[in-house]
Amino acid sequence: MPRAHIELDRRAVIAPVRRRTFGSFVEHLGRCVYTGLYEPEHPSANDDGFRMDVVELVKELGSTTIRYPGGNFVSGFRWEDSVGPREKRPVRRDLAWHSLESNQVGLDEFARWLELTGSELMLAVNVATRGILPALDLLEYANHPSGTALSDLRIANGTPDPHNVRMWCLGNEMDGPWQTGFMTAEDYGKIAARTAAAMKMADKDLELVVCGSSGSGMPTFGDWERIVLEHTYDHVDYVSCHAYYQEYDGDLGSFLASSVDMDYFIDTVVATADHVGHKKRSNKKIDISFDEWNVWYLKEHQESEEVNTEWRYAPRQLEDKYSVADAVVVGNLLMTLLRHSDRVTSASLAQLVNVIAPIMTEPGGPAWRQTTFYPFSITSRLASGEVIRPVIEAPTYGTARHGEASVIDAVATVDEDRAAVFLVNRDLAEPAQITIDVRSLGSSHVTEAVTLADADVYAKNTLADQHRVAPSANTSATLADGMLTIELPPVSWTAIALR
């Protein structure tokens, strides 16, 4: 049985727990919005047409910030289409996902949905095919109180109070040739800088996110961030990162070590941003908005026939069914984001419902939790106060994709009267015996210890068996004389709460 020892020192503070780390993402893609969030004919629908069974699951998930309306979708989006009387809203083609958009859900409706879930809106503007003036118009419509043409239009449309959106994304994945209107780093940096400067003329306190690379494997990775930030550094507050992971060719060991790549991605972007800051003799620090991250079986989708020559409303697209192994990786990626809370101050699990999502729905039927729901919801509930850096002594193993990786990974948070420890065992076959020195935390007892694991690491929750996988109490956790001991099953994610 592998053994590991972890030292926790409450003085080893990385940064405060950032509540925006527990954000998510809603894009007008597939069934995320239509028959996901919005289904007027559903028995649980409210007067706006939103499924209240989904609202309750979103609240349980603990998502804090929702990025909207895309994603690739935003690069062909005309925001004006999605406001005003629903019967007058035009139907448009969405080139990004080869489908039809009815615009029955728009900014005002979505903002009301956010109120139901208690989430903050992060709004994306289309700089790919539109530019500065439409972004300023959307800002006026969304945030100006009253007395101007567009703020008064919002009021006339039934929303008297401004939405007061603080966080704005300047486009989406502009380095990707799949993106409608994609650009070189030089061209994007120039338009993003002008758009950001104009938006801050309207409101200097906006928080603006400039597009970073769509993944660490992009051929322009690093250079893209450097060039874009050389143009935009003085005008923006965040640079985005996007990363998706999947198991390739049965290599579960590499897949379980996906967070090693996320560490590399974050460290590289931080170093690049700081390099630009030093060149500019600036005291300002650019933070990271990791506003797309998840497990996504993209290779399988690309080889499928999901996208065809038909133009359809809300087709079933990217509806991954997640396994125990997928959930362990998602939990580990979230641990990694917490461990970088000094610079990753916002993140969005992509996406929220049906599309590579922790929540699934059936039209006219139930909504249920995927395996990935659990590590996210539990971490969002338990993590508070400050993130502290653990010292981990554990065996390592070699991976084909990510080099050496620790068999055990961990991160911890500590607040005035409680603490939490999050753990992953990446061993494919053996349980691990863990001892954790928590003396400096002043913890007196374990209030909760749960583990997500299964004898079948590919077990999933489905429409036919919605509760096949769920966390269970880990009764091996004991705390005595400041030493916490626990046994972790192979391929598992664990959370421990302490008082």
C-alpha positions as CSV (number, residue, x, y, z in Angstrom):
1,M,0.0,0.0,0.0
2,P,1.5,3.4,-1.0
3,R,2.0,5.7,1.9
4,A,2.2,9.5,2.0
5,H,2.8,12.2,4.6
6,I,1.5,15.7,4.3
7,E,2.5,18.7,6.4
8,L,0.0,21.6,6.8
9,D,1.2,24.9,8.2
10,R,-1.5,27.6,8.5
11,R,1.3,30.2,8.0
12,A,2.0,28.8,4.4
13,V,-0.7,31.0,2.9
14,I,-0.9,31.2,-0.8
15,A,-3.9,33.6,-1.1
16,P,-7.5,33.9,0.0
17,V,-10.0,31.5,-1.4
18,R,-11.5,33.3,-4.4
19,R,-15.2,32.7,-4.6
20,R,-15.1,33.4,-8.3
21,T,-13.0,30.2,-8.7
22,F,-16.2,28.3,-8.5
23,G,-17.7,29.9,-11.6
24,S,-19.3,28.1,-14.5
25,F,-20.2,28.8,-18.1
26,V,-23.5,29.0,-20.1
27,E,-23.2,29.1,-23.9
28,H,-25.9,29.1,-26.5
29,L,-24.7,25.7,-27.6
30,G,-26.6,22.4,-28.0
31,R,-29.1,22.0,-25.1
32,C,-27.3,24.1,-22.5
33,V,-29.9,26.9,-22.7
34,Y,-32.9,25.4,-24.5
35,T,-34.3,22.3,-22.7
36,G,-31.4,22.8,-20.3
37,L,-32.0,26.0,-18.4
38,Y,-35.1,27.0,-20.3
39,E,-38.1,24.8,-21.1
40,P,-41.4,26.6,-20.8
41,E,-43.4,23.4,-21.2
42,H,-41.6,21.6,-18.4
43,P,-43.7,20.9,-15.2
44,S,-41.1,22.7,-13.0
45,A,-40.9,25.8,-15.3
46,N,-41.5,29.3,-13.7
47,D,-43.2,32.2,-15.5
48,D,-40.0,33.0,-17.4
49,G,-39.8,29.4,-18.7
50,F,-36.8,28.4,-16.6
51,R,-36.7,24.9,-15.1
52,M,-36.7,25.2,-11.4
53,D,-35.4,21.7,-10.9
54,V,-32.2,22.9,-12.7
55,V,-32.1,26.1,-10.6
56,E,-32.1,24.0,-7.4
57,L,-29.2,21.8,-8.7
58,V,-27.2,24.9,-9.7
59,K,-27.6,26.3,-6.2
60,E,-26.4,23.0,-4.8
61,L,-23.5,23.0,-7.2
62,G,-22.4,26.3,-5.7
63,S,-21.5,28.1,-8.9
64,T,-20.7,31.7,-8.2
65,T,-20.0,33.4,-11.5
66,I,-21.5,32.5,-14.9
67,R,-19.8,33.4,-18.1
68,Y,-22.3,34.1,-20.9
69,P,-23.3,33.9,-23.8
70,G,-20.2,32.2,-25.2
71,G,-17.8,30.8,-26.1
72,N,-17.6,30.4,-29.8
73,F,-21.2,31.5,-30.1
74,V,-20.4,35.1,-29.1
75,S,-18.2,35.7,-32.2
76,G,-21.3,35.7,-34.4
77,F,-23.7,37.2,-31.9
78,R,-25.7,40.4,-32.2
79,W,-26.8,41.2,-28.7
80,E,-29.7,43.4,-29.9
81,D,-31.4,40.2,-31.3
82,S,-31.9,38.9,-27.7
83,V,-33.7,41.8,-26.1
84,G,-37.2,43.2,-26.4
85,P,-40.5,41.4,-27.1
86,R,-39.8,37.7,-27.6
87,E,-42.2,37.4,-30.6
88,K,-40.2,40.0,-32.5
89,R,-36.8,38.5,-31.9
90,P,-35.1,37.2,-35.1
91,V,-34.0,33.6,-35.7
92,R,-30.3,33.5,-36.7
93,R,-27.8,30.9,-37.9
94,D,-25.1,30.2,-35.4
95,L,-22.0,29.3,-37.6
96,A,-19.9,28.2,-34.6
97,W,-22.1,25.2,-33.8
98,H,-24.1,24.9,-37.0
99,S,-27.5,25.4,-35.5
100,L,-30.4,27.8,-35.3
101,E,-30.7,30.4,-32.5
102,S,-34.2,31.5,-31.6
103,N,-33.0,34.3,-29.2
104,Q,-35.9,33.5,-26.8
105,V,-33.4,33.7,-24.0
106,G,-31.4,36.9,-23.9
107,L,-29.6,39.2,-21.4
108,D,-32.6,40.3,-19.4
109,E,-34.0,36.8,-19.0
110,F,-30.7,35.4,-18.2
111,A,-30.1,38.0,-15.6
112,R,-33.3,37.0,-13.9
113,W,-32.2,33.4,-14.0
114,L,-29.0,34.5,-12.3
115,E,-31.0,36.0,-9.4
116,L,-32.7,32.7,-8.9
117,T,-29.3,31.0,-8.5
118,G,-27.5,33.7,-6.6
119,S,-24.7,33.9,-9.3
120,E,-22.8,36.8,-10.8
121,L,-22.8,37.6,-14.5
122,M,-19.6,37.6,-16.5
123,L,-20.6,39.0,-20.0
124,A,-18.7,38.4,-23.2
125,V,-18.7,41.0,-26.1
126,N,-18.2,40.2,-29.8
127,V,-15.0,41.8,-30.9
128,A,-14.5,39.2,-33.6
129,T,-17.1,40.3,-36.1
130,R,-18.4,43.5,-34.6
131,G,-16.1,45.7,-32.5
132,I,-16.0,48.8,-30.3
133,L,-19.4,50.5,-30.8
134,P,-21.6,47.4,-30.3
135,A,-19.6,46.7,-27.1
136,L,-20.2,50.2,-25.8
137,D,-23.9,49.9,-26.7
138,L,-24.2,46.6,-24.8
139,L,-22.4,48.2,-21.8
140,E,-24.9,51.1,-21.9
141,Y,-27.9,48.8,-22.1
142,A,-26.7,46.6,-19.3
143,N,-25.2,49.1,-16.8
144,H,-26.4,52.6,-17.3
145,P,-29.2,53.5,-14.8
146,S,-31.5,55.5,-17.0
147,G,-31.9,58.6,-19.2
148,T,-30.1,57.4,-22.3
149,A,-31.5,55.8,-25.4
150,L,-30.3,52.3,-24.5
151,S,-30.8,52.3,-20.8
152,D,-34.3,53.6,-21.4
153,L,-34.8,50.7,-23.9
154,R,-33.8,48.3,-21.2
155,I,-36.4,49.9,-18.9
156,A,-39.0,49.8,-21.6
157,N,-38.2,46.1,-22.0
158,G,-39.2,45.4,-18.4
159,T,-35.9,45.7,-16.5
160,P,-35.9,49.0,-14.6
161,D,-32.7,48.4,-12.6
162,P,-29.3,48.1,-14.4
163,H,-27.6,44.7,-14.5
164,N,-24.4,46.2,-13.2
165,V,-22.1,43.7,-14.9
166,R,-18.6,44.1,-13.5
167,M,-16.6,41.5,-15.4
168,W,-16.5,41.5,-19.2
169,C,-14.7,39.2,-21.7
170,L,-13.2,40.8,-24.8
171,G,-14.2,38.1,-27.3
172,N,-13.4,34.4,-27.1
173,E,-10.5,32.2,-28.3
174,M,-9.4,34.7,-30.9
175,D,-6.2,32.6,-31.6
176,G,-8.3,29.7,-32.9
177,P,-8.9,29.2,-36.6
178,W,-12.3,27.6,-35.7
179,Q,-13.4,31.0,-34.3
180,T,-15.5,33.2,-36.6
181,G,-13.4,36.2,-37.2
182,F,-10.2,34.8,-35.6
183,M,-7.1,37.1,-35.7
184,T,-3.4,37.2,-35.3
185,A,-2.1,38.2,-31.9
186,E,-1.1,41.6,-33.3
187,D,-4.5,42.3,-34.8
188,Y,-6.4,41.1,-31.8
189,G,-4.2,43.0,-29.3
190,K,-5.0,46.2,-31.1
191,I,-8.7,45.9,-31.3
192,A,-8.9,44.5,-27.7
193,A,-6.9,47.5,-26.4
194,R,-9.1,50.0,-28.2
195,T,-12.3,48.3,-27.0
196,A,-11.0,48.0,-23.5
197,A,-10.0,51.7,-23.4
198,A,-13.4,52.8,-24.7
199,M,-15.3,50.6,-22.2
200,K,-13.2,52.0,-19.3
201,M,-14.0,55.5,-20.5
202,A,-17.6,54.6,-19.7
203,D,-16.8,52.9,-16.4
204,K,-13.2,52.9,-15.1
205,D,-14.0,50.2,-12.5
206,L,-14.9,47.5,-15.0
207,E,-12.9,44.3,-14.8
208,L,-11.9,43.3,-18.3
209,V,-10.6,39.9,-19.5
210,V,-8.4,39.7,-22.7
211,C,-8.2,36.4,-24.6
212,G,-5.2,34.3,-23.9
213,S,-4.4,31.0,-25.7
214,S,-7.1,28.4,-26.3
215,G,-4.8,25.8,-24.9
216,S,-1.1,25.2,-23.9
217,G,-0.8,23.1,-27.1
218,M,-1.5,26.0,-29.4
219,P,1.4,26.7,-31.7
220,T,1.3,30.4,-30.7
221,F,1.1,29.7,-27.0
222,G,3.3,32.1,-25.0
223,D,3.9,34.5,-27.9
224,W,0.2,35.1,-28.2
225,E,0.0,36.2,-24.5
226,R,3.1,38.3,-24.8
227,I,2.0,40.2,-28.0
228,V,-1.6,40.7,-26.8
229,L,-0.6,41.9,-23.4
230,E,2.0,44.3,-24.9
231,H,-1.0,46.1,-26.5
232,T,-3.6,45.7,-23.7
233,Y,-1.6,45.6,-20.4
234,D,-2.7,49.1,-19.3
235,H,-6.3,48.5,-20.1
236,V,-7.2,45.0,-18.9
237,D,-7.3,43.2,-15.6
238,Y,-7.2,39.5,-16.6
239,V,-5.9,37.2,-19.3
240,S,-7.9,34.1,-20.0
241,C,-6.8,30.5,-20.0
242,H,-8.7,27.6,-21.6
243,A,-7.9,23.9,-21.1
244,Y,-9.7,20.6,-21.7
245,Y,-8.5,17.1,-20.9
246,Q,-9.5,13.6,-21.8
247,E,-8.2,10.1,-21.6
248,Y,-6.3,9.0,-24.7
249,D,-5.9,5.4,-25.9
250,G,-6.6,3.9,-22.5
251,D,-3.8,5.8,-20.8
252,L,-5.5,6.4,-17.5
253,G,-2.3,7.2,-15.7
254,S,-1.6,10.2,-17.9
255,F,-5.2,11.3,-17.7
256,L,-5.2,11.3,-13.9
257,A,-2.1,13.6,-14.0
258,S,-3.8,16.2,-16.1
259,S,-3.4,18.8,-13.4
260,V,0.4,18.7,-14.1
261,D,-0.3,20.3,-17.4
262,M,-2.6,22.9,-15.9
263,D,0.2,23.8,-13.4
264,Y,2.5,24.3,-16.4
265,F,-0.1,26.4,-18.3
266,I,-0.7,28.7,-15.3
267,D,3.0,29.1,-14.5
268,T,3.8,30.0,-18.1
269,V,1.1,32.5,-18.5
270,V,2.0,34.2,-15.2
271,A,5.6,34.4,-16.2
272,T,4.7,35.9,-19.6
273,A,2.4,38.4,-18.1
274,D,4.9,39.5,-15.5
275,H,7.6,39.7,-18.2
276,V,5.4,42.2,-20.1
277,G,4.7,44.1,-16.8
278,H,8.4,44.4,-16.1
279,K,9.1,45.6,-19.6
280,K,6.5,48.3,-19.1
281,R,7.9,49.2,-15.7
282,S,4.4,48.6,-14.3
283,N,3.5,47.8,-10.7
284,K,0.2,46.3,-12.0
285,K,-0.3,42.5,-11.9
286,I,-2.4,40.8,-14.5
287,D,-4.5,38.0,-13.0
288,I,-5.8,34.9,-14.8
289,S,-9.4,34.1,-15.6
290,F,-9.4,30.3,-16.2
291,D,-12.8,30.7,-17.8
292,E,-13.0,27.4,-19.6
293,W,-11.8,24.2,-18.1
294,N,-13.1,20.6,-17.9
295,V,-12.9,17.1,-19.1
296,W,-14.1,17.0,-22.7
297,Y,-13.9,14.1,-25.1
298,L,-13.3,16.4,-28.1
299,K,-11.7,13.7,-30.2
300,E,-14.8,11.5,-30.1
301,H,-17.1,14.5,-30.9
302,Q,-14.9,15.5,-33.9
303,E,-15.2,11.9,-35.2
304,S,-19.0,11.8,-34.7
305,E,-21.8,13.0,-36.9
306,E,-23.2,15.5,-34.3
307,V,-22.7,18.4,-36.7
308,N,-24.3,17.9,-40.1
309,T,-25.7,19.8,-43.0
310,E,-29.0,20.5,-41.2
311,W,-29.7,23.7,-39.4
312,R,-31.5,22.6,-36.2
313,Y,-32.7,24.2,-32.9
314,A,-30.9,23.1,-29.8
315,P,-29.4,19.8,-31.2
316,R,-27.9,17.3,-28.8
317,Q,-24.2,18.2,-28.9
318,L,-21.2,17.5,-26.7
319,E,-23.3,15.6,-24.2
320,D,-20.4,13.8,-22.5
321,K,-21.4,11.2,-19.9
322,Y,-18.8,11.4,-17.2
323,S,-17.2,8.5,-15.3
324,V,-15.7,8.2,-11.8
325,A,-12.2,8.8,-13.4
326,D,-13.5,11.9,-15.1
327,A,-14.8,13.2,-11.7
328,V,-11.4,12.5,-10.0
329,V,-9.7,14.6,-12.7
330,V,-12.2,17.4,-12.4
331,G,-11.7,17.5,-8.6
332,N,-8.0,17.5,-9.0
333,L,-8.1,20.4,-11.6
334,L,-10.2,22.4,-9.1
335,M,-7.6,21.7,-6.5
336,T,-4.9,23.1,-8.8
337,L,-6.9,26.2,-9.4
338,L,-7.2,26.7,-5.7
339,R,-3.4,26.2,-5.3
340,H,-2.9,29.1,-7.8
341,S,-5.3,31.5,-6.0
342,D,-2.6,34.1,-5.8
343,R,-3.1,34.7,-9.6
344,V,-6.0,32.6,-10.7
345,T,-8.8,34.7,-9.2
346,S,-11.6,33.7,-11.5
347,A,-12.5,30.4,-13.2
348,S,-15.4,28.9,-15.1
349,L,-16.2,25.2,-15.4
350,A,-17.3,24.7,-18.9
351,Q,-20.2,24.2,-19.2
352,L,-23.2,24.1,-16.7
353,V,-26.0,22.0,-18.2
354,N,-26.1,19.2,-20.8
355,V,-23.0,20.4,-22.7
356,I,-19.9,18.8,-21.2
357,A,-21.7,19.6,-17.9
358,P,-22.1,18.5,-14.3
359,I,-25.9,18.7,-14.7
360,M,-28.0,16.8,-17.2
361,T,-31.7,17.1,-18.2
362,E,-34.2,15.2,-20.3
363,P,-36.8,17.3,-22.1
364,G,-40.0,17.0,-20.2
365,G,-38.3,14.8,-17.7
366,P,-35.8,14.8,-14.8
367,A,-32.6,16.6,-14.1
368,W,-29.7,14.8,-12.5
369,R,-26.1,15.1,-11.2
370,Q,-23.2,13.8,-13.3
371,T,-20.2,12.3,-11.4
372,T,-18.3,15.6,-11.9
373,F,-21.0,17.5,-10.0
374,Y,-19.8,16.1,-6.7
375,P,-16.2,17.3,-6.3
376,F,-17.2,20.8,-7.5
377,S,-20.2,21.2,-5.2
378,I,-18.3,19.8,-2.2
379,T,-15.2,21.9,-2.7
380,S,-17.3,25.0,-3.3
381,R,-19.1,24.3,0.0
382,L,-16.1,23.5,2.1
383,A,-13.3,25.8,0.9
384,S,-13.2,29.1,2.8
385,G,-10.7,31.5,4.3
386,E,-7.2,31.1,2.9
387,V,-5.5,28.5,0.7
388,I,-2.4,27.0,2.3
389,R,0.3,25.1,0.5
390,P,0.9,21.5,1.7
391,V,4.2,19.8,1.8
392,I,3.7,16.4,0.3
393,E,6.0,13.4,0.7
394,A,4.6,10.7,-1.6
395,P,5.8,8.2,-4.3
396,T,5.8,9.3,-7.9
397,Y,5.0,7.5,-11.2
398,G,5.9,8.1,-14.8
399,T,3.3,9.2,-17.4
400,A,3.6,9.2,-21.2
401,R,2.0,12.7,-21.5
402,H,3.1,14.7,-18.4
403,G,6.3,13.2,-17.1
404,E,6.7,12.4,-13.4
405,A,3.6,12.9,-11.3
406,S,3.0,12.4,-7.6
407,V,0.7,9.5,-6.7
408,I,-1.0,11.7,-4.1
409,D,-2.0,15.3,-4.6
410,A,-3.5,17.7,-2.0
411,V,-4.5,21.2,-1.2
412,A,-6.0,22.7,2.0
413,T,-8.0,25.8,3.1
414,V,-8.2,27.2,6.6
415,D,-10.7,29.7,8.1
416,E,-11.0,31.0,11.6
417,D,-13.0,28.0,12.9
418,R,-12.7,25.4,10.2
419,A,-10.4,23.8,7.7
420,A,-10.7,21.6,4.7
421,V,-8.3,19.2,3.0
422,F,-8.8,17.9,-0.6
423,L,-6.9,14.8,-1.7
424,V,-6.5,12.6,-4.8
425,N,-5.0,9.2,-5.1
426,R,-3.9,8.6,-8.7
427,D,-2.8,5.0,-8.1
428,L,-4.6,2.7,-10.5
429,A,-4.8,-0.3,-8.3
430,E,-3.7,0.3,-4.7
431,P,-5.3,2.2,-1.8
432,A,-3.0,4.7,-0.1
433,Q,-2.4,5.3,3.6
434,I,-2.1,9.0,4.3
435,T,-1.0,10.8,7.4
436,I,-1.6,14.6,7.7
437,D,0.0,16.8,10.3
438,V,-2.7,19.3,11.1
439,R,-1.3,20.5,14.5
440,S,-0.9,24.1,13.3
441,L,-4.5,24.3,12.2
442,G,-5.7,23.8,15.8
443,S,-8.3,21.3,14.6
444,S,-10.0,19.2,17.2
445,H,-12.2,16.8,15.2
446,V,-13.3,15.6,11.8
447,T,-16.8,16.9,10.9
448,E,-17.0,15.3,7.4
449,A,-14.9,12.9,5.3
450,V,-16.2,11.8,1.9
451,T,-14.6,10.0,-1.0
452,L,-15.7,9.6,-4.6
453,A,-14.5,6.2,-5.9
454,D,-15.8,3.0,-7.4
455,A,-14.6,-0.5,-8.2
456,D,-15.5,0.4,-11.8
457,V,-13.6,3.7,-12.5
458,Y,-15.7,4.1,-15.7
459,A,-19.1,3.9,-13.8
460,K,-21.4,6.8,-14.8
461,N,-24.7,8.4,-13.9
462,T,-27.2,8.2,-16.7
463,L,-30.9,8.8,-17.3
464,A,-31.6,5.2,-16.6
465,D,-29.4,5.1,-13.5
466,Q,-29.1,8.6,-12.1
467,H,-27.6,7.6,-8.8
468,R,-25.1,5.0,-9.8
469,V,-22.2,7.1,-8.5
470,A,-22.1,9.3,-5.5
471,P,-19.6,10.2,-2.7
472,S,-19.7,8.1,0.4
473,A,-18.5,8.6,3.9
474,N,-14.8,7.7,4.4
475,T,-14.9,6.0,7.9
476,S,-11.2,5.5,7.9
477,A,-10.5,9.2,8.8
478,T,-9.3,9.6,12.4
479,L,-7.7,12.6,14.2
480,A,-5.6,12.1,17.3
481,D,-2.9,14.4,18.8
482,G,-2.9,16.6,15.7
483,M,-2.3,13.8,13.3
484,L,-5.0,12.9,10.7
485,T,-4.9,9.5,9.1
486,I,-7.1,8.3,6.2
487,E,-7.1,5.6,3.6
488,L,-7.7,6.6,0.0
489,P,-9.1,4.1,-2.5
490,P,-7.3,3.8,-5.9
491,V,-8.5,6.4,-8.4
492,S,-10.3,8.5,-5.9
493,W,-11.0,12.1,-4.8
494,T,-11.6,12.9,-1.1
495,A,-12.6,15.9,1.0
496,I,-12.2,16.3,4.7
497,A,-13.7,19.0,6.8
498,L,-12.2,19.8,10.2
499,R,-13.3,22.0,13.2
